């Protein structure tokens, strides 16, 4: 008798799912996908800080995370945007404009999506990148905040 193959989910995110950071978004990402890994194979494709290490590791059985650090040029452009906007942070917003500066992220995302049944986007900032590779797969976007209000609190004007 053939065993049913588990469905695979790719998660595009700006938040690590490793559970090491104890904050709202990372707690939700870790908790949600750790639970779903009981039923699905899940690969989190996380765009991390510049000083991070490009790596793939298992968080729990069924859940792995691939970390792609931002390039230095990507960070320079985000710093310039932050100064221009007089913002506290533009970490996520900058992805809508400068993701091409870290092409390894798009490569990892495309490779993961090609073998996935579903794609989840954690928060809206990676939508345009994910849309390039979905090819008709069901795509879901999830946020724990109403992002426009959250970002307005970080960007004065």
C-alpha positions in Angstrom: 0.0 0.0 0.0 1.4 3.4 -0.9 1.8 6.0 1.8 0.3 9.4 1.1 2.9 12.0 0.4 2.8 15.0 2.7 1.9 18.3 1.1 4.6 21.0 1.1 4.2 24.6 2.1 6.7 27.3 1.3 6.7 30.3 3.7 8.2 33.6 2.5 9.0 35.7 5.5 10.9 38.5 7.1 10.7 36.8 10.5 12.7 33.8 11.5 10.7 30.7 12.6 13.5 29.3 14.8 11.8 30.4 18.0 15.0 32.1 19.5 13.6 35.6 19.3 10.8 36.1 21.9 8.6 38.8 20.2 5.1 38.9 18.8 5.8 38.1 15.1 8.5 35.5 15.7 6.4 33.8 18.4 3.5 33.5 16.0 5.7 32.2 13.1 7.4 29.7 15.3 4.2 28.5 17.0 2.1 28.3 13.8 4.5 26.5 11.6 5.8 24.2 14.3 2.2 23.0 14.8 1.5 22.7 11.0 4.7 20.7 10.6 2.9 17.8 12.1 0.8 17.6 8.9 2.9 19.3 6.2 6.5 19.6 5.1 7.3 23.3 5.6 10.2 25.3 4.3 10.5 28.8 5.6 12.5 31.1 3.3 13.7 33.9 5.6 15.5 37.0 4.5 17.7 37.9 7.4 20.1 40.6 8.5 23.3 41.3 6.6 25.6 39.8 9.2 23.7 36.4 9.2 24.8 33.1 7.7 23.3 31.6 4.6 22.1 28.2 5.8 19.3 25.7 5.9 18.5 23.8 9.1 15.7 21.8 10.7 13.7 23.5 13.4 11.5 20.5 14.2 10.8 17.4 12.1 8.8 18.6 9.0 9.9 22.2 9.5 13.1 23.6 8.0 14.3 27.2 7.6 16.6 28.6 4.9 18.2 31.9 5.9 19.4 34.3 3.2 21.2 37.3 4.6 20.7 40.7 3.0 23.6 41.9 0.9 25.6 44.9 2.0 24.3 46.9 -1.0 20.7 46.0 0.1 21.4 47.3 3.6 22.9 50.6 2.2 19.8 51.3 0.2 17.6 50.6 3.2 19.7 52.9 5.4 19.3 55.7 2.7 15.6 55.1 2.7 15.4 55.2 6.5 17.2 58.6 6.5 15.0 60.0 3.7 11.8 59.0 5.5 13.1 59.8 9.0 11.9 56.4 10.0 12.6 54.2 13.0 13.0 51.2 10.7 12.4 50.3 7.1 13.4 46.7 7.4 10.2 45.3 5.8 9.2 48.2 3.7 12.6 48.3 2.0 11.9 44.8 0.6 9.3 46.2 -1.7 12.0 48.3 -3.3 15.3 46.7 -2.9 14.9 42.9 -2.9 16.8 42.7 -6.2 19.9 43.7 -4.2 19.7 40.2 -2.6 19.0 38.0 -5.6 19.8 34.8 -3.6 16.5 35.3 -1.8 14.5 35.1 -5.1 16.6 32.1 -6.1 15.9 30.2 -2.9 12.2 31.2 -2.9 11.8 30.0 -6.5 13.5 26.7 -5.8 11.3 26.0 -2.8 8.0 27.1 -4.5 8.7 24.8 -7.5 8.4 21.8 -5.1 5.5 23.2 -3.0 1.8 22.7 -3.0 1.0 26.0 -1.2 2.7 29.3 -0.5 2.2 31.4 2.5 3.5 35.0 2.8 4.1 36.3 6.3 3.1 39.9 6.0 2.6 41.7 2.7 6.2 42.9 1.9 7.3 39.9 -0.1 4.1 39.6 -2.2 5.6 40.9 -5.5 8.6 38.5 -5.2 6.4 35.5 -4.4 4.0 36.3 -7.2 6.8 35.8 -9.7 7.1 32.1 -8.9 3.6 30.9 -7.7 2.5 29.6 -11.2 -1.1 28.9 -10.1 -0.4 27.4 -6.7 -2.7 28.5 -3.9 -1.1 31.5 -2.1 -2.1 32.9 1.3 -1.0 36.1 3.1 -1.0 36.2 6.9 -0.2 39.1 9.2 -0.6 39.4 12.9 -0.8 43.2 12.6 -2.7 45.6 10.4 0.6 46.5 8.7 -0.4 50.0 7.4 -1.1 51.2 10.9 2.0 49.4 12.3 4.3 51.0 9.7 2.7 54.5 10.1 3.9 54.3 13.8 7.4 53.9 12.5 7.4 56.3 9.6 6.3 59.8 10.7 5.1 61.1 7.4 
